[in-house]
């Protein structure tokens, strides 16, 4: 269903992106996702984030415009596509004269997806302002944001189901779902900032390139997104048995990908299998060497990949091993690229 090979036919690329974005849009309706582990409940982020990466002239903006219109009335307002955003615009701000609180984009858009075009880790007012980095990463990670400000605040409290927006006693706090789609032409292996890598790991990445022939097909055969509507409940619980099956499958799939990659890229791994159990031992040992850096990255990748597979299962209600394997590969391939960058700049 989803493939990450370059130079796919244009029709296949649009099928892949249609499937992935359909899951992402559906996740906006999911308000609570609970995982049962040994009889105990644990909530995880219910929404999916996606980043599309392709060079200039690969219709990324057109894709976002199609998504902006999906599910909306033809003559009604469509979803906004953001080009730049600051921390106050994202989470809200307090007027220094009136002390009134003005809500931000995250609260205004709490029941829908967010679209960011021409994403650039050095732009969006992100690179020079750490506060904006932190706010966006917090919202993408778990939907919570809290900040103490040194100014008196007129009380502002709004609650919408499980979501809330509060500004009281100089404290701004926010609980919202922020399922987001980013489009960028920047190569993943050239995104060197910690912020860029942190953001990418919070997404399902899809990277593609269409050649001249495929762009010709696109123009003359009129390929477009075919987004699907999923009836998604507001709250879903994944039981012990399904949690085990999904997490076990992801563990085994990443183990295979890790060992295939290691055998191809390092003579020290030839003929050697590095199981996830060995990787966890390495991860918990703070004295790991730079030579082991790529192995350590897989440990961090594991929980993110499991989480995204949980979210897709919550939408489809199907243990689709072919789909989950492709999600593992999408995330693994990009992790290798951003991991190489990190390894180059660290001693």
C-alpha positions as a Markdown table, in Angstrom:
| # | Residue | x | y | z |
|---|---|---|---|---|
| 1 | Unk | 0.0 | 0.0 | 0.0 |
| 2 | Unk | 2.8 | 2.4 | 0.9 |
| 3 | Unk | 6.2 | 2.2 | -0.7 |
| 4 | Unk | 9.3 | 4.4 | -0.4 |
| 5 | Unk | 11.2 | 3.5 | -3.6 |
| 6 | Unk | 12.3 | 6.3 | -5.8 |
| 7 | Unk | 11.0 | 6.6 | -9.4 |
| 8 | Unk | 7.7 | 4.9 | -8.8 |
| 9 | Unk | 5.1 | 5.5 | -11.5 |
| 10 | Unk | 3.2 | 8.7 | -10.8 |
| 11 | Unk | 0.0 | 6.7 | -10.2 |
| 12 | Unk | 1.6 | 4.6 | -7.5 |
| 13 | Unk | 3.1 | 7.6 | -5.8 |
| 14 | Unk | -0.4 | 9.2 | -5.6 |
| 15 | Unk | -1.9 | 6.0 | -4.3 |
| 16 | Unk | 0.8 | 5.7 | -1.6 |
| 17 | Unk | 0.3 | 9.3 | -0.5 |
| 18 | Unk | -3.5 | 9.1 | -0.6 |
| 19 | Unk | -3.4 | 6.1 | 1.8 |
| 20 | Unk | -1.0 | 7.7 | 4.2 |
| 21 | Unk | -2.8 | 11.0 | 4.3 |
| 22 | Unk | -6.1 | 9.3 | 4.7 |
| 23 | Unk | -4.9 | 7.7 | 7.9 |
| 24 | Unk | -3.5 | 11.0 | 9.1 |
| 25 | Unk | -6.8 | 12.9 | 8.5 |
| 26 | Unk | -8.7 | 10.2 | 10.2 |
| 27 | Unk | -6.5 | 10.4 | 13.3 |
| 28 | Unk | -7.7 | 14.0 | 13.9 |
| 29 | Unk | -11.1 | 12.5 | 15.0 |
| 30 | Unk | -9.5 | 10.2 | 17.5 |
| 31 | Unk | -9.4 | 11.9 | 20.9 |
| 32 | Unk | -8.1 | 9.2 | 23.1 |
| 33 | Unk | -5.9 | 6.1 | 22.4 |
| 34 | Unk | -5.4 | 3.7 | 25.3 |
| 35 | Unk | -3.0 | 0.7 | 25.4 |
| 36 | Unk | -3.6 | -2.1 | 27.9 |
| 37 | Unk | -0.4 | -3.6 | 29.3 |
| 38 | Unk | -0.8 | -6.3 | 32.0 |
| 39 | Unk | -4.2 | -5.0 | 32.8 |
| 40 | Unk | -3.0 | -1.4 | 33.3 |
| 41 | Unk | -4.1 | 1.5 | 31.0 |
| 42 | Unk | -1.6 | 3.8 | 29.3 |
| 43 | Unk | -2.6 | 6.7 | 27.0 |
| 44 | Unk | -0.5 | 7.6 | 24.0 |
| 45 | Unk | -0.7 | 10.3 | 21.4 |
| 46 | Unk | -3.7 | 9.5 | 19.2 |
| 47 | Unk | -2.9 | 11.5 | 16.2 |
| 48 | Unk | -0.5 | 10.9 | 13.2 |
| 49 | Unk | 2.0 | 13.4 | 11.8 |
| 50 | Unk | 3.3 | 13.1 | 8.2 |
| 51 | Unk | 6.2 | 14.8 | 6.4 |
| 52 | Unk | 6.4 | 14.7 | 2.5 |
| 53 | Unk | 9.8 | 15.2 | 1.0 |
| 54 | Unk | 10.4 | 15.8 | -2.7 |
| 55 | Unk | 12.5 | 18.2 | -4.8 |
| 56 | Unk | 11.2 | 21.4 | -6.3 |
| 57 | Unk | 8.4 | 21.0 | -8.9 |
| 58 | Unk | 6.9 | 17.7 | -7.5 |
| 59 | Unk | 3.4 | 19.0 | -6.8 |
| 60 | Unk | 3.8 | 19.0 | -3.0 |
| 61 | Unk | 1.8 | 22.3 | -2.6 |
| 62 | Unk | -0.9 | 20.9 | -4.9 |
| 63 | Unk | -1.2 | 17.9 | -2.7 |
| 64 | Unk | -1.7 | 20.1 | 0.4 |
| 65 | Unk | -4.4 | 22.1 | -1.4 |
| 66 | Unk | -6.2 | 18.9 | -2.2 |
| 67 | Unk | -6.0 | 17.9 | 1.5 |
| 68 | Unk | -7.2 | 21.4 | 2.5 |
| 69 | Unk | -10.4 | 20.9 | 0.6 |
| 70 | Unk | -11.1 | 17.3 | 1.6 |
| 71 | Unk | -14.3 | 16.9 | 3.6 |
| 72 | Unk | -15.1 | 20.6 | 3.3 |
| 73 | Unk | -18.0 | 22.2 | 1.5 |
| 74 | Unk | -17.1 | 23.4 | -2.0 |
| 75 | Unk | -18.0 | 27.0 | -1.3 |
| 76 | Unk | -17.1 | 26.9 | 2.4 |
| 77 | Unk | -13.8 | 27.8 | 4.1 |
| 78 | Unk | -11.0 | 25.3 | 3.5 |
| 79 | Unk | -8.1 | 24.4 | 5.8 |
| 80 | Unk | -5.4 | 27.0 | 6.1 |
| 81 | Unk | -1.9 | 26.2 | 4.8 |
| 82 | Unk | 0.7 | 27.8 | 6.9 |
| 83 | Unk | 4.0 | 29.1 | 5.6 |
| 84 | Unk | 5.3 | 30.7 | 8.7 |
| 85 | Unk | 4.4 | 30.7 | 12.4 |
| 86 | Unk | 5.7 | 32.0 | 15.6 |
| 87 | Unk | 5.3 | 30.7 | 19.2 |
| 88 | Unk | 2.6 | 33.3 | 20.1 |
| 89 | Unk | 0.7 | 32.6 | 16.9 |
| 90 | Unk | 0.9 | 28.9 | 17.6 |
| 91 | Unk | -0.1 | 28.7 | 21.3 |
| 92 | Unk | -1.5 | 32.2 | 22.1 |
| 93 | Unk | -0.3 | 35.4 | 23.6 |
| 94 | Unk | -1.1 | 38.0 | 26.3 |
| 95 | Unk | -1.6 | 41.6 | 25.5 |
| 96 | Unk | 0.8 | 43.7 | 27.7 |
| 97 | Unk | -1.7 | 46.5 | 28.0 |
| 98 | Unk | -5.1 | 44.9 | 28.5 |
| 99 | Unk | -3.6 | 41.6 | 29.9 |
| 100 | Unk | -6.2 | 39.7 | 27.8 |
| 101 | Unk | -5.3 | 36.4 | 26.3 |
| 102 | Unk | -5.6 | 35.8 | 22.6 |
| 103 | Unk | -5.8 | 32.1 | 21.5 |
| 104 | Unk | -3.4 | 30.7 | 19.0 |
| 105 | Unk | -3.6 | 28.6 | 15.9 |
| 106 | Unk | -3.3 | 25.3 | 17.8 |
| 107 | Unk | -6.5 | 26.0 | 19.8 |
| 108 | Unk | -8.4 | 27.4 | 16.9 |
| 109 | Unk | -7.5 | 24.3 | 14.8 |
| 110 | Unk | -7.9 | 21.7 | 17.7 |
| 111 | Unk | -10.5 | 19.5 | 15.9 |
| 112 | Unk | -8.7 | 19.4 | 12.5 |
| 113 | Unk | -5.3 | 18.8 | 10.8 |
| 114 | Unk | -2.6 | 21.4 | 10.4 |
| 115 | Unk | -0.8 | 21.9 | 7.1 |
| 116 | Unk | 2.7 | 23.4 | 6.7 |
| 117 | Unk | 4.1 | 24.1 | 3.2 |
| 118 | Unk | 7.7 | 24.6 | 2.3 |
| 119 | Unk | 8.8 | 23.4 | 5.7 |
| 120 | Unk | 12.4 | 24.4 | 6.5 |
| 121 | Unk | 14.1 | 23.8 | 9.8 |
| 122 | Unk | 16.0 | 27.0 | 9.3 |
| 123 | Unk | 12.8 | 28.9 | 8.5 |
| 124 | Unk | 9.4 | 29.3 | 10.0 |
| 125 | Unk | 11.0 | 31.5 | 12.7 |
| 126 | Unk | 12.1 | 28.1 | 14.1 |
| 127 | Unk | 15.9 | 28.2 | 13.8 |
| 128 | Unk | 16.5 | 31.4 | 15.6 |
| 129 | Unk | 13.8 | 31.0 | 18.3 |
| 130 | Unk | 14.1 | 28.0 | 20.6 |
| 131 | Unk | 10.8 | 28.8 | 22.2 |
| 132 | Unk | 9.0 | 28.1 | 18.9 |
| 133 | Unk | 11.0 | 24.9 | 18.5 |
| 134 | Unk | 10.0 | 23.7 | 21.9 |
| 135 | Unk | 6.3 | 24.6 | 21.6 |
| 136 | Unk | 5.9 | 22.9 | 18.3 |
| 137 | Unk | 7.7 | 19.7 | 19.4 |
| 138 | Unk | 5.7 | 19.5 | 22.6 |
| 139 | Unk | 2.4 | 19.8 | 20.7 |
| 140 | Unk | 3.5 | 17.2 | 18.0 |
| 141 | Unk | 4.7 | 14.8 | 20.7 |
| 142 | Unk | 1.8 | 14.7 | 23.1 |
| 143 | Unk | -0.5 | 17.7 | 22.5 |
| 144 | Unk | 0.4 | 19.4 | 25.8 |
| 145 | Unk | 1.9 | 22.8 | 26.2 |
| 146 | Unk | 2.6 | 24.9 | 29.3 |
| 147 | Unk | 4.5 | 28.1 | 29.9 |
| 148 | Unk | 4.9 | 30.5 | 32.7 |
| 149 | Unk | 5.0 | 34.2 | 31.6 |
| 150 | Unk | 6.1 | 37.2 | 33.7 |
| 151 | Unk | 2.9 | 39.2 | 33.2 |
| 152 | Unk | -0.4 | 39.5 | 34.9 |
| 153 | Unk | -3.1 | 37.6 | 33.0 |
| 154 | Unk | -6.9 | 38.1 | 33.0 |
| 155 | Unk | -8.4 | 34.7 | 33.6 |
| 156 | Unk | -9.2 | 32.8 | 30.4 |
| 157 | Unk | -10.5 | 29.2 | 30.5 |
| 158 | Unk | -12.1 | 27.3 | 27.7 |
| 159 | Unk | -12.8 | 23.5 | 27.7 |
| 160 | Unk | -13.9 | 21.5 | 24.7 |
| 161 | Unk | -14.3 | 17.8 | 25.6 |
| 162 | Unk | -10.8 | 16.5 | 26.5 |
| 163 | Unk | -9.2 | 19.7 | 25.2 |
| 164 | Unk | -8.6 | 22.9 | 27.1 |
| 165 | Unk | -7.0 | 26.3 | 26.8 |
| 166 | Unk | -6.2 | 28.2 | 29.9 |
| 167 | Unk | -4.4 | 31.5 | 30.8 |
| 168 | Unk | -4.4 | 32.1 | 34.5 |
| 169 | Unk | -2.0 | 33.7 | 37.0 |
| 170 | Unk | 0.6 | 34.1 | 34.4 |
| 171 | Unk | 0.4 | 30.5 | 33.2 |
| 172 | Unk | -0.6 | 29.5 | 29.7 |
| 173 | Unk | -1.6 | 25.8 | 29.4 |
| 174 | Unk | -2.9 | 24.0 | 26.4 |
| 175 | Unk | -4.2 | 20.5 | 25.7 |
| 176 | Unk | -5.0 | 19.9 | 22.0 |
| 177 | Unk | -4.5 | 17.3 | 19.3 |
| 178 | Unk | -2.3 | 18.7 | 16.6 |
| 179 | Unk | -2.1 | 16.2 | 13.7 |
| 180 | Unk | 0.1 | 17.9 | 11.1 |
| 181 | Unk | 1.3 | 17.4 | 7.6 |
| 182 | Unk | 4.6 | 19.0 | 6.5 |
| 183 | Unk | 5.9 | 19.4 | 2.9 |
| 184 | Unk | 9.5 | 20.1 | 2.3 |
| 185 | Unk | 12.0 | 20.1 | -0.6 |
| 186 | Unk | 15.0 | 19.9 | 1.9 |
| 187 | Unk | 16.8 | 16.6 | 1.9 |
| 188 | Unk | 16.6 | 14.7 | 5.2 |
| 189 | Unk | 20.3 | 14.0 | 5.2 |
| 190 | Unk | 21.0 | 17.7 | 5.1 |
| 191 | Unk | 18.8 | 18.6 | 8.1 |
| 192 | Unk | 21.5 | 19.0 | 10.7 |
| 193 | Unk | 19.8 | 20.7 | 13.6 |
| 194 | Unk | 18.5 | 18.8 | 16.6 |
| 195 | Unk | 15.1 | 20.4 | 16.1 |
| 196 | Unk | 14.8 | 19.1 | 12.6 |
| 197 | Unk | 15.7 | 15.6 | 13.6 |
| 198 | Unk | 13.4 | 15.7 | 16.6 |
| 199 | Unk | 10.5 | 16.8 | 14.4 |
| 200 | Unk | 11.1 | 14.2 | 11.7 |
| 201 | Unk | 11.1 | 11.4 | 14.3 |
| 202 | Unk | 7.6 | 12.5 | 15.3 |
| 203 | Unk | 6.3 | 11.9 | 11.8 |
| 204 | Unk | 5.8 | 9.2 | 9.3 |
| 205 | Unk | 8.1 | 10.4 | 6.4 |
| 206 | Unk | 7.4 | 9.8 | 2.8 |
| 207 | Unk | 10.1 | 10.7 | 0.3 |
| 208 | Unk | 9.6 | 10.6 | -3.5 |
| 209 | Unk | 11.0 | 11.8 | -6.8 |
| 210 | Unk | 9.1 | 11.8 | -10.1 |
| 211 | Unk | 11.1 | 11.8 | -13.3 |
| 212 | Unk | 10.1 | 13.6 | -16.6 |
| 213 | Unk | 8.2 | 10.5 | -17.8 |
| 214 | Unk | 6.2 | 10.3 | -14.6 |
| 215 | Unk | 5.5 | 14.0 | -14.6 |
| 216 | Unk | 4.2 | 13.6 | -18.1 |
| 217 | Unk | 1.9 | 10.8 | -16.9 |
| 218 | Unk | 0.7 | 13.1 | -14.1 |
| 219 | Unk | -0.1 | 16.0 | -16.5 |
| 220 | Unk | -1.8 | 13.9 | -19.2 |
| 221 | Unk | -3.6 | 11.2 | -17.1 |
| 222 | Unk | -4.7 | 13.6 | -14.4 |
| 223 | Unk | -3.6 | 11.6 | -11.4 |
| 224 | Unk | -5.0 | 13.1 | -8.2 |
| 225 | Unk | -5.2 | 12.2 | -4.5 |
| 226 | Unk | -8.0 | 9.7 | -3.7 |
| 227 | Unk | -8.5 | 10.3 | 0.0 |
| 228 | Unk | -10.6 | 7.9 | 1.9 |
| 229 | Unk | -12.9 | 8.6 | 4.8 |
| 230 | Unk | -12.6 | 6.4 | 7.9 |
| 231 | Unk | -15.3 | 6.2 | 10.5 |
| 232 | Unk | -13.1 | 6.7 | 13.6 |
| 233 | Unk | -14.5 | 6.6 | 17.1 |
| 234 | Unk | -13.4 | 9.3 | 19.5 |
| 235 | Unk | -11.9 | 6.8 | 21.9 |
| 236 | Unk | -10.2 | 3.4 | 21.2 |
| 237 | Unk | -8.5 | 0.9 | 23.5 |
| 238 | Unk | -6.0 | -1.7 | 22.2 |
| 239 | Unk | -6.1 | -4.8 | 24.4 |
| 240 | Unk | -3.2 | -6.8 | 25.8 |
| 241 | Unk | -3.2 | -9.4 | 23.0 |
| 242 | Unk | -3.1 | -6.9 | 20.1 |
| 243 | Unk | -0.6 | -4.7 | 21.8 |
| 244 | Unk | 1.7 | -7.7 | 22.1 |
| 245 | Unk | 1.2 | -8.7 | 18.5 |
| 246 | Unk | 1.9 | -5.3 | 17.1 |
| 247 | Unk | 4.9 | -4.5 | 19.3 |
| 248 | Unk | 6.4 | -8.0 | 18.6 |
| 249 | Unk | 6.0 | -7.6 | 14.8 |
| 250 | Unk | 7.7 | -4.1 | 14.8 |
| 251 | Unk | 10.5 | -5.4 | 17.0 |
| 252 | Unk | 11.2 | -8.3 | 14.6 |
| 253 | Unk | 10.9 | -6.1 | 11.5 |
| 254 | Unk | 13.3 | -3.4 | 12.8 |
| 255 | Unk | 15.7 | -6.1 | 13.8 |
| 256 | Unk | 15.8 | -7.4 | 10.3 |
| 257 | Unk | 16.2 | -4.0 | 8.8 |
| 258 | Unk | 19.0 | -3.2 | 11.3 |
| 259 | Unk | 21.0 | -6.3 | 10.5 |
| 260 | Unk | 20.6 | -5.9 | 6.7 |
| 261 | Unk | 21.8 | -2.3 | 7.0 |
| 262 | Unk | 24.7 | -3.2 | 9.3 |
| 263 | Unk | 26.0 | -6.0 | 7.0 |
| 264 | Unk | 25.9 | -3.7 | 4.0 |
| 265 | Unk | 27.6 | -0.7 | 5.6 |
| 266 | Unk | 30.1 | -2.0 | 8.2 |
| 267 | Unk | 32.6 | -4.8 | 8.0 |
| 268 | Unk | 32.4 | -5.1 | 11.8 |
| 269 | Unk | 28.8 | -6.3 | 11.5 |
| 270 | Unk | 29.4 | -8.9 | 8.7 |
| 271 | Unk | 27.8 | -12.1 | 9.6 |
| 272 | Unk | 26.8 | -10.7 | 13.0 |
| 273 | Unk | 23.2 | -10.3 | 14.2 |
| 274 | Unk | 22.5 | -7.4 | 16.6 |
| 275 | Unk | 19.1 | -8.2 | 18.3 |
| 276 | Unk | 17.0 | -5.5 | 19.8 |
| 277 | Unk | 17.7 | -7.0 | 23.2 |
| 278 | Unk | 21.4 | -6.3 | 22.6 |
| 279 | Unk | 20.4 | -2.8 | 21.4 |
| 280 | Unk | 18.5 | -2.1 | 24.6 |
| 281 | Unk | 21.5 | -3.1 | 26.6 |
| 282 | Unk | 23.6 | -0.7 | 24.6 |
| 283 | Unk | 21.0 | 2.1 | 24.9 |
| 284 | Unk | 20.9 | 1.9 | 28.7 |
| 285 | Unk | 24.7 | 2.0 | 28.9 |
| 286 | Unk | 25.7 | 5.7 | 28.7 |
| 287 | Unk | 29.2 | 4.9 | 27.7 |
| 288 | Unk | 28.4 | 3.7 | 24.2 |
| 289 | Unk | 30.9 | 4.8 | 21.5 |
| 290 | Unk | 30.3 | 6.7 | 18.3 |
| 291 | Unk | 30.8 | 3.4 | 16.4 |
| 292 | Unk | 27.6 | 2.1 | 18.0 |
| 293 | Unk | 25.6 | 5.3 | 17.3 |
| 294 | Unk | 23.5 | 3.9 | 14.5 |
| 295 | Unk | 22.6 | 0.9 | 16.6 |
| 296 | Unk | 21.5 | 3.2 | 19.4 |
| 297 | Unk | 19.3 | 5.1 | 17.0 |
| 298 | Unk | 17.2 | 2.0 | 16.4 |
| 299 | Unk | 16.3 | 1.8 | 20.0 |
| 300 | Unk | 14.9 | 5.3 | 19.9 |
| 301 | Unk | 13.2 | 4.5 | 16.7 |
| 302 | Unk | 11.4 | 1.4 | 18.0 |
| 303 | Unk | 9.0 | 3.2 | 20.3 |
| 304 | Unk | 8.1 | 5.8 | 17.7 |
| 305 | Unk | 7.4 | 3.1 | 15.1 |
| 306 | Unk | 5.3 | 1.0 | 17.5 |
| 307 | Unk | 3.3 | 4.1 | 18.4 |
| 308 | Unk | 2.5 | 4.9 | 14.7 |
| 309 | Unk | 1.5 | 1.3 | 14.1 |
| 310 | Unk | -0.8 | 1.5 | 17.1 |
| 311 | Unk | -2.4 | 4.6 | 15.7 |
| 312 | Unk | -3.0 | 3.1 | 12.3 |
| 313 | Unk | -4.5 | 0.0 | 13.8 |
| 314 | Unk | -6.8 | 2.2 | 15.8 |
| 315 | Unk | -8.1 | 3.7 | 12.5 |
| 316 | Unk | -8.2 | 0.5 | 10.4 |
| 317 | Unk | -9.0 | -2.1 | 13.1 |
| 318 | Unk | -6.8 | -4.4 | 11.2 |
| 319 | Unk | -3.4 | -6.0 | 11.9 |
| 320 | Unk | -2.0 | -5.3 | 8.5 |
| 321 | Unk | 1.5 | -6.8 | 8.6 |
| 322 | Unk | 2.3 | -5.7 | 5.0 |
| 323 | Unk | 1.3 | -2.1 | 5.9 |
| 324 | Unk | 3.2 | -2.2 | 9.2 |
| 325 | Unk | 6.3 | -3.5 | 7.5 |
| 326 | Unk | 6.2 | -0.6 | 5.1 |
| 327 | Unk | 5.8 | 1.9 | 7.9 |
| 328 | Unk | 8.8 | 0.4 | 9.6 |
| 329 | Unk | 10.8 | 0.8 | 6.4 |
| 330 | Unk | 9.7 | 4.4 | 5.9 |
| 331 | Unk | 10.8 | 5.4 | 9.3 |
| 332 | Unk | 13.9 | 3.3 | 9.3 |
| 333 | Unk | 15.2 | 4.6 | 6.0 |
| 334 | Unk | 14.9 | 8.2 | 7.1 |
| 335 | Unk | 16.4 | 7.5 | 10.5 |
| 336 | Unk | 19.4 | 6.2 | 8.7 |
| 337 | Unk | 19.8 | 9.5 | 6.9 |
| 338 | Unk | 19.4 | 11.8 | 9.8 |
| 339 | Unk | 21.5 | 9.4 | 11.9 |
| 340 | Unk | 24.4 | 9.7 | 9.5 |
| 341 | Unk | 24.3 | 13.5 | 9.8 |
| 342 | Unk | 24.4 | 13.3 | 13.6 |
| 343 | Unk | 27.3 | 10.9 | 13.4 |
| 344 | Unk | 29.3 | 13.2 | 11.2 |
| 345 | Unk | 28.9 | 16.2 | 13.4 |
| 346 | Unk | 29.6 | 14.5 | 16.7 |
| 347 | Unk | 33.1 | 13.4 | 17.9 |
